[in-house]
Amino acid sequence: MLSLAASTVSGCLLALQSPWGAFFLSFLILSLLKRESSTTLWMVCLITFFSAFSMTEFHESKQRTTLSPQIKDLQMTFDSIPFIDGDSMRGYGKAQHEEVAYTYRIPSQDQVEIMNGLHPGVVCNVHGTLEKPSGNSNPHLFNYRNYLYERGIHWVLKIESIDGCDSLNIDGRYLLANWRLKGLKYIEEQFPEGTIGMTQALVFGETARIPGEIMESYRELGIIHLLAISGLHVGLIFGCFYYLLLRIGISRESSSWMLIVFLCFYMVITGGAPPVIRASFMLAILIFTRKFGLKLTVLDSLSVIFICLLFIDPYYVFDIGFQLSFAVSFSLVLSSGSILSSNSTFPQLLKVTVIAQLSSMPVLVFHFYEFSLIGFVSNLFFVPVYSLIVLPMALITFLLHVSIPGEFSMPLILYGWLLEGLSKITAMLAGNPLNTVVLGKPHMLVTIGYILLIGIIFKGLEKGKGFGASMVLCIIIVLHTQWEHFDPYGEVVFIDVGQGDSILIKLPFNRGAYLIDTGGVVTFEEEGWKRKTNEYSIAEDVLLPLLKSKGVTSLDKLILTHADHDHIGGAEELIDSMLIKEIMITPNSQVKKEMEMLVSRATRKGIEVNQVYSPYRWGSEKNSFHILSPIDVEYAGNNDSLVVFTEIGGLKWLFTGDLEEEGEREFIERYDLVVDVLKVGHHGSDTSTTEAFLDELKPSFAVISAGRSNRFGHPHPDVIKRLDEQKIVIHTTAEHGALSYRFLGEHGTFFAQHP
């Protein structure tokens, strides 16, 4: 069955034009040749491969939309539980029999209560705009368009008004979803604030209410899987219910049938996550095979579920939860007869942890560019604690509270103390830079190398000789972390941070990593009800993931051109989250409160902060950087932006911050300079980029960093006209996303995220 599973995934991936299909097909062919498989097995694998390929092609042919942006008024059925956070509501619905994602800005506090009354199955008349989902505007970051496409969704409906709602579609599927909603709301209303998010996650698989700092701590410790309903949770709950049914006198056969029904129910109320589906169906198949005397091993059951899920929905293959769940499950099952055989509990737990961590490592590094070193240790403690104490306590506390409200306050108090203690422990352990290893976005061949090497380690462990391969893996990881010291390529990336600036400069051979500005979301004072639990963060959502994907774990210099929020708004979180050796600011910009707070925070962290102005230079003769403006220590806002000039990759670059007309005039009076690439000042405002400035610099490329549909109207049409008249190639982050220039020596190539 394992060969058939490999045939299925190969067919699906090749039909979806993924290069990983060739890898799995090669693995299948080599394994069949090595085992000298029979002609029958070859034929069955071939039939399975073409069946999976054809089925995936069929699914692809159905990926069509009948909606169009001209449609403004629709009747929409709410398919998912609406997620309301402050004045924002989002979720999934069905409009004209087609699935859509929707967003809605709730206009008033009174409307929040009305929106809270919406639930799956409700049909409403909505007025809004259908828009194509946005892709990733920065390299290696989350692609929302692909995410929705894999779920058969082609449009985001931006709702402007909702009216005429009615509960018409309360069928079985919606009924179970509404039970889930009632359970989530019960926890929100009846449980203490500090326990709501964790209880919703452990009981119903809903993590949206867990505070961001707790999620980050668990992610860093490599135990984030404990906050999702997994196979471990399903097995534990199954075992508890089976034991209870037997204890109250129900026969084994009746208990088994009741548990199969329960598993179907449990899959729906926990959100249908791939690990839950996998574990539930595995248990159901094992129950059926035992009842009818069929000989089906655990590995066969796992393979059957894997094949069935991909035939039902081949896009599961791109789901990270699906990949992790089956990678770990297959590894544990294949290891159960040899590696995991032990009479002692601790050695058994240690082996399970090592196998789970190693088998998940290629997936984590490929998608998140890092993996947890401390995870090998933290799982040894947290997995038993969650399995034997936290999860049972969460379920028992919830069931007791629902069954007899108000009568069992002590379990709830104890449960709250337990979660509070665990939060303190995770917060204390998190934050250590040695917890995680950042490897950057690996090439596919590097990932394949990790997979093969881990397979060799498992083979060695079977024979009790895994030490050598393990040492090789450790050496390769160390070399991978040090790859930047041997990488001859450099890079300049104009990061898309919306309405703001942020530019990453990476020099070859790790000679320097500099970030010019950090972007920042401009926020305005809002009423309390409008505030969101987890606000969008430029640093957490854009800068840090992008830096990790580039293998950047520290910044030699963070250059803050001036004190405007759209240039320094993400600096605070960067200071807290990564090693920064030096921060450069324009003189006396601390007169602005936000810059003053940043300088104080950096000083407390022991980061060197220097005020610089012209003439100032750093770097080697080959890669030198110059501050050309300002020329004095008085701070006058935009016109005192730090202006950086450098010559790298065979091109001359000028980064101007928010320099405006007056500053440009002083610049051309002081310097006689020609550049190849101009970072256009002040996001393309008509107060910058004068004709005289362009005549002096004679750039070939102009890069404008501005937000899509920004309220300032950047870039201004007059600026675009002036650039066009001089036949300058224009790149705007609003239109094209990030712009990268990768170079080797004196030669390089530009890459636009959206050409």
N, C-alpha and C positions, 0 to 999 in steps of 0.2 A: 504493500500500500504506500510505502514511502516513495517508491519510484513513481507511482501514479500521482502522488502529490507534487513531485518535482516536474512531471509532465504537465500538470495543470497550470502551475505557476509560470512555467516557461511559455506555454501557449498564450496565457493571459498577457504577460508582459510584452511578448513580441507583437501581439495584436495591438497593444497600446503603444507600440514603437518605443519601448524602453530598452536601453542597452543591457539592463540587468537580465532580460530574457535570454540573451546569448550566454550569459554566465551560467544560469540555471540549466539551460539546455546542454551546455558543455559538461557540467557536473553530472547530469543524468546519463549522458552517453558514456562518459568515462567510468562511472560506477557500474553501468550495465556491462561494459567490456571487462572491467576488472573482475566482476563476479562470474563472468562467462555465462550470462543469463540465457535462458532458453528463448527459442524463437517465439514462443507464445507470449512471454513477457514483453519482448521487443514489440510485438504487434499490438498488445494491449496498451503499452505506453504510447505507441504511435497514434492509435485511435483516440486515446485520452488527450494527447497533445493537440490534435487537429480539432477535436470536439471543443476543447477549451478555447482554442484560437477562433473557431467559428462562432461560439457563443459570445465571446468578447466582441467580435466584429458586429454581431447582431445588437448587442447592447450599445455599441458606438453608433450604429445606424439609427437608434432610437433617440440619440442625444440631439433632439431638434426642439426649437421653440416656436410656438404659434403666437406669442405675444409680441408687441411692438411698442416703442416709446411714445407712439401717438395715442395709445390708450391711457386715459386719465381716470376714468371711473370704472371700478371693478367690484365684483362681489368676491370676498375672500373668506375662506374657512381657516381658522387658526388651527394649525396642525400640531404645534408644540406649545409648551407652557411659556407664555410671554415672560421675558426677563425684564423687569423694571428696576432701573438703577437711577435714582434721582429723577430728573425730568426726561430720561431716555428710556424707550421701550424697543425691544428688538426680539426677533424670533423667526419662525418659519410658518408659511401658510400656503394654501392652494388657491390660486386665482385662475378662473376659467380652466380648471382641471390641470393646471401646471404649477409645480412647486416653485415658490419664490422665497427669497429672504426679504424681511421687511425691517424698516427702522421708523420710529415715530418720536418726534419731539413733543412731549406732553405740554400743552399750553398753560395749564393752571393747576394749582394744588388740588382743587376740587375734582379735576379730571383724573388725578392719580388713583383715587378710590374707585372710580368707575373702571379704569383700566385694570385695576387689581381684580375686578370681577370677571374679566375675560378668561376663558379657559379653552383647552382643546375641544374642537367640535362646534364652537360658536361661529356663526356666519355673520359678517358685517359688510355694509356698503362702505367702500373706502375711496377717497379721492387722493391721487398722488402722482408721482412720476416714476416711471420705470427706467432704471439706469443699468448699464453693463457693470458688473463687479470689477473693482480695481485689481490689477495684478500687483506684484511686488515691485515697487519703484526703486528699490535698492538691492544690490546683488546679495543672493543667498538668504534673504529674509522671507517671511511667511507669505505665500502666494494665495490670497483670498479668492481670486478668480478660479484657480485650479481646485481649491478646496470645495467651492460650491459646485463646480462642474462635475467633480467626482460624486456628488450627491444629486446630480440631475437638475441643478439649479442654474439658470442662465441670466436671471435678473435680480436686482435689488430694488424693491419697491419702497420709495421714500414717501411715506404717508403724510399727507397734509391735514386730512380730517377723517374721522370715523363716525359713522352713525348707522342707525337701523340694524342693530345687532339682535340676533336670535339664536337660540340653542336648538339647531335642527339636526345636527349630525352626531348624536350621542349613541354611536354604535359600540360594539365590544371594545375596539381598539381605543376609542376616545374615552370609554368608561374607565379603563385601567389607567390611562394617562391622567385622568381627573382624580383618581384615587391617589396617584403619586403627587399631584398638585396639592391635594388636601393634606397629605402627610407632611409635605414641605412647609406648608403654611402653618400647620399645627406646631411644628418645631419652632418656626419664627415667632409665633405668638406665645407659646407656653414655656420655652426653654430660656435659660439665662443668655444674655448677649454673647458672652465668651464661648458658649458651647454650640451656638446655632450652626455655624459653617461646618464644623467637624462632624456634628451629628447628621446633618443633611448628607454629607459626603459618605459617611460610614453606613448609613441606613438606606439612602436612596441614590447614591452615586452622583450627587450634585455638589460640585466644588465652587460654584460661582460666589458663594457667600464667605468663603475662607479668606481672611485678610491676606493681602499680597505679601507682607513680610513673612507670614507663616509658610506660605507656598514656596517662597524663595529659600527659606531655611531648609525645608524638606527636600527641595530640589538639589540644593548644594550638598546635602548629606546623602544623596542617592537613595532616599526612601519615599520619594514622591508617589510611588506606586501604592503605598499604604493608604493614601487618601482617595483612591479609586476602588470601586468594587472590582475585585479580581477573582481569579480561580480559587485563591486561598480563602477568600471570604465565602464564595459559593460552597466550597467543600465543607467549611466549618459550619455554616448555617444548615446545609443538608444533613450533616452528621448529627447536629443538635436536634433537629426536628425529627429525624428518623428515630433517634434514641427516645425522645418524648412520646412519639406515637406508639412505640413498642411498650413503653412503661405504663401507658394508660390502657393497654390490653388490645390494641389493634394488631391484627396479624401482619406478618412480614409482607405477604403478597399485597394486601390492601394498602399497607404503608407505602410500598413501592409505587403503586399507581397514584396514590395521593401526592407523593413527592414529585412525580413527573408533572402532574397538573400544577403543583406549586412552583416548579422550576420555570414553566411557561409564564406563569403569572409574575414571577420574580424578575425575569428578563425584561418585561415591559416596565414594571414600576421602578427599575433601576436605570432606565434610559437606554437599554439595548446596546451597551458597550461591547466591543468584540471579545474582551476577556470573559465577560459574563456569559455571552452566547456560547463561546467555546467550552467553558466549564460546564454549563448547564446541559448542553447537548451531549457532551462526553458522558456525564452521569446518566442521562436518559438512555443513551445507546448501550452503556454497560448494563443497565437494569434490564433492557429489552433482551439483550443477548443471553443473559443469565436465565431469564424466564423461559426462553425458547431453546435453550441448550446450544446456542451457537458459540463457536470458538473464535472470539474476536479479542485480540490483545488491546492493551491501552494505546499502544503505538498505532494499531490499525484504526481504533476509534478516533484518535486525534487526526489521522490522515483523512479519514472519511469526512469529518467535520470541515477540515481545511478545504478539501475538494468541493464539498457542497456549498460552502460559503462563497467560494470564488465563482462557481457556476451561477449562483443566485445573483451575485453582485461582484464582478471582477474588479471594480474600483476599490474594493476592500484592500487590495494588495498595496495601495498607497497610504493606507491608514496606519499611523505610527503605533497606535495601540494594538492593532492587528499584528503588525510586524514584531513588536516586542513580545506580545502574548505567545505567539507560536514559536518564535525563536527560543524563548526560555523553556516553553513546554516541551518542544521536541528535544532540546538538549537534556532536560531533566529525565525525560522518559528513556532516551537512548542510553543515559548514564545509570539508570536505576539498577540494572542487573550486575554491574561491575564496580563502577566508581563509588556509587552511593551505598553499597552494601557495608553495613557497620552495625555492631550491637550496642554502641554507646550513642547517647543522644547528642552530646556536644560535637564529636567528630562528624556525625551525620549532618547536623545543622551547618557546620563549617563547610562541608563539601557542597551542600545545596547552595549556600551563599556564594561560594566561589564560582560554581557552574552558572548560576543565574547572572552574576555580575559579568563574567566573561562572555557569555552568550549574548547579553544585551549590549555589550560595549560597542560593536561595529554599528549597530542601529543608532545608538545615542551619539556617537562621534559623527556619523554621517549627517544626522539631522540637527544636532545641537552643538557640534564642534568641540565638545568637552565631555569628560566623564568623571565620576566621583571616585577619588582615591579612598576617601574615608568610608565610602559605601560598603567596602568589604568588612569593615568593623562595625559600622552603625547598624547594618542589617542584622548582625548577630544579636544585637540588643533589642532593636525596635521591632523586628518581625515577631519574636515570641511575645513581647509585651503587647503588641497590637492584636495578635492572634488569640492569646489566652486571657487577656485582661480588657483591653480597650474596646475591641469590637463586640465581645459578648456583653460588656457593660453598657455599651451604646444601645444595643438591641434590647436588652432586658429593661433598661431605664425607659426607653421609648415605649415598649409594649406595656409596661406597668403603668406609665403615665397616661397612655391612651385608654387602657382598660379601666383604671380607677383613678381619675384625675384628682390631684390634691392629696391623695392618701399616701403617696410614696415620695415625700420630699427629701428624705435622707439619702436615698440612692442618687437622686439628682444632684444633691450637694456634693456627695463623694465623687460623682462622675465629673463635676465641674472642677473640683480640686485636682483630679487626675489629669485632665486636659491642660489645666493651667501649669501644673508641674512639668508636663511633657513639653509645653511651649517654651518654658524657661530653659529646659535642657537643650532643646534644638537651637534656640537663639544663642545660647552660650557656646555650643559646638560650631555653629555656623559663623562665617565671617573670617575664618582662617584661610589665608591665600593658598595653603598647602592642601586644602580639602579637595580641590578639583584640579584636573589637568586640562588645559586648553590646548587643542591640537590644530585648530583652524579647520576650514572646510576641506576634507580629504578628497583627493582624486579617486574616481571609482576603482582604479587599479590598486590604490593603497588600501581601500576598504576591503577589496577582495583578498589582498594579502593578509589583513587582520583576520578575516574569516578563516582562511586556510590555516594560518598559524594557530589559531584557537582550536581548530579541528585537530591539528597535530598534538596540541597539549592534551586534549581529551583522550586521544589515542594513547598517548604516553601514560596518562593517569590510569587507564585501564590496565596497563602492564606494570604499574607502580614506578614508571620512569618518566614522569612528567616534568621533573625538575629542569632538565636541559632546555626543553621547549619554552618553559615558563621564563627562564633567564633570557632566552632570545627575545621573547615578547617584551620583557621589561627593558631590554637594551634598545629594541626598536621604538618603544614608546618614548624613551629618553631622547633618542636620536630625532624622533619626530618633533618633540617639543623644542629641540635645538635647531630644527631645519632652517629657521629664519636666519641663523648665522651663516648658512651655506647657500642661501637663495640668492642668485645673482640678479634677480628681477627686482625692480622698484615699482612704485605705484603712486599715482595721485588720484584721489577719489573725491569728487564733488558730491557729497551725500545729500540726498533729498530729505530735508527736514521740514518740508512745508515752507511757511513764511519765515525764513531765517537762513543763516549760513552755517555750514560745517564742512570743513575740508580736511581729509586725511592725507598725509604725506608719509609714505614708507620708503625708506632708502634701501638700496641693495645691501645684502650681507648684514642686515640688522644694524646698520650704522646710525639709524635714527628713526623714530616714529613720532610724528608731530601732528597735533590736531589744532586747526585754526577754527576757533569758535565751536559752539555746541548746539546751536539752534535753541529753540525754546517756545513752548506754546504760551501765547499771551492769554491770560485768564482775567476775567472781570469779576468783581464782587457779585455773588449770587445769593439768593435766599436759601436758607438751610435745606428746604425740601428738594432743591434742584441739584444739590451736590451729590456726586457719585462716590460709591464706595472705593473703587480703584480707578483713579483718573489716568487718562492717557499720559504717558511719560516719554519724551523724546529720548532720554538716556536709556531707560529700561526697555523700550519697545523698538528702538532704532539703533542708537549708537553702540550700546554694549553688545547686542547680537552681531552687528556688522563687524565690530572690532574683533570679536571672538572668531568669526568666520575667516578673518584675515590672519589669525594667529597672533594678534596683538594683545599681549597681557599687561603691558605697561606703556606709558607715554613718556618719552624723554622731555617733551615740552607741550604744554597746553597753552596756546596763544589766544588770549581773549582780546579781540581788537578794540572793543569799547564796551560800555556798560549797559547797552540796550538788552532787554530780556530776550529778544529773538536771536541774540548772539551768545548769551551766557546762561540761558534758562536751564540747560541740561547739565551745567557744570557741577552743581551741588551733588547730584547723584553719582557723577563720574568720580568726584573726589572721594565719596564714600565707598565706591565699588571697585576701584582699581588703583594700581600703583601709578602715581604721577610724580616725576622727579622734579619738575619745575613748572611754575605758572608764570607767564609773561603778560603784563597788563600795560595799558597806556598810562602815562603819569597822571596821578591824582584823580583817576576815575573812581576812586573810593568815595568821592563826594556823593556818588549815587549809592543809595542804601543797599541795593542788591549786590553791587560789587563789594561794598564794605563787608557785608555778611559772608560773601564767598572768601574774601581774603582772611577773615577771622577763622573761618572753618578750615581753610587750608593750613593756616599757621598752627592751629590745634593739632592737625594731623601730621605736622612736621614737614610740610611741603614748602619748598623754597619759593617765595613770590618776589619777582623782580619787576620794577617799573623801568621800561626801556623806551628810548626814543633815538632818532637819527643823530649821529651815525652809530649803528650798533650792528655787529656781525657775529655769527657763530658758524660752526661747521668746518670742514676741511677745505683745502684749495679746490678739490674736485667737486664737492657738494657744499657750497657756501650759501648762507642765507643772510639777507640784509634788511634791516628796518630802515625804511626811507622816510617815514613820516610817523608821528609828528616830530617837530624840530625843537619843541620847548616843553616845559613841564606844566603849562596851564591846560586845563581840560575844558574843551569846548564842544563836547558831544561828537556827532558824526564826523566833523572835519578833523578831529584828533584821533581818528581810528588808526590803529597800527597798520601800516602798509608794508607788506612783505614782498621782497623780490628775491627770486632764485633762478638759477640756470641748472636744470636737471633733465636727464633723458633727451638731451639734444635740443631742448626748447627753453625759452626765457618766459618766466611766469611772473605775473604781478597780481597779488591778492590785496584788494583795496578796502575791505570792510564796508563801511557805509560812507565812504568819502563822497562829499558833495562838491558842487561847482566851485566854491571858494577854496576848498582844499585842493581840488584839481588844478586850479589856477596857480596856487603857490607851488605845487608839485612840478609843473612844467617850467615854471620860472627857475626852479632850483636844479632840475635834472634834464639831461639830454639822453633820453632812454627810448629804445625800441624793444618791444616785447612780442612774443608769439601768441601767448594766451593771457587774456585779460579777464579776471573775475570782476564783472561789472558791479560798480558801486551801488549800494542802497537798493538792491533787488530790482534794478531797472527803473527806479524813480526818475521823473523828468527833472529832478534837481541834480542829477548826476550824469556822467558820461557825455560831456559836452563835445561839440565838434572839434574844438581846439585840442582837447585832451586826446581824442582819437587821432587827430592829425599828427600829434607829437609821438604817440606810442606806436601807431601803425600795426595793431594786432591782426593776426590772421584768424584767431578764434576768440569768441566772447562767450562767457558762461554766466547765465543769470540764475540765481537761486531765489525762487519765489514760490509761494503756495498756490495751489489750484484754486481758481475762482476767489482769490483773496480780495478782501474788502478795500484794499488800497489801490486796486487797478494796476498792480505791477505785473509785468513790465509795461511802462507807458508806451503808447504807439509812437510817440516822437523819438524815443530812444531806439526802438526797433527800426524806425525809418533811417535814423542816422547810421546805425550799424549796417543796414542793407545798402545804403548809398556808397559805403566804403567797401562793399563786397566782403564783409567779415562773416565768417560762418558762425551762426548763433545756436547755442544750446541752452534750453531752459529746463530746469528741473521740473517745473510745473507740467511741461508737455512731454519731456523725454525721460523723466526720472533721473537717477544718478548718472554721472559721467565719469568714466574711469580711463586713466591713461596708464598703460602698463609698458614699461620700458626695460631694455637690456642695453647697457652702455649708452650710446648716443642715439639710439633708435627705439621708437615705441609706437604703439597703436592706441587709438581712442575707441572706447566701447560705450555706447549709450544703452541704458537699460531698456528703453523703448525707442528703437531707431526711428 
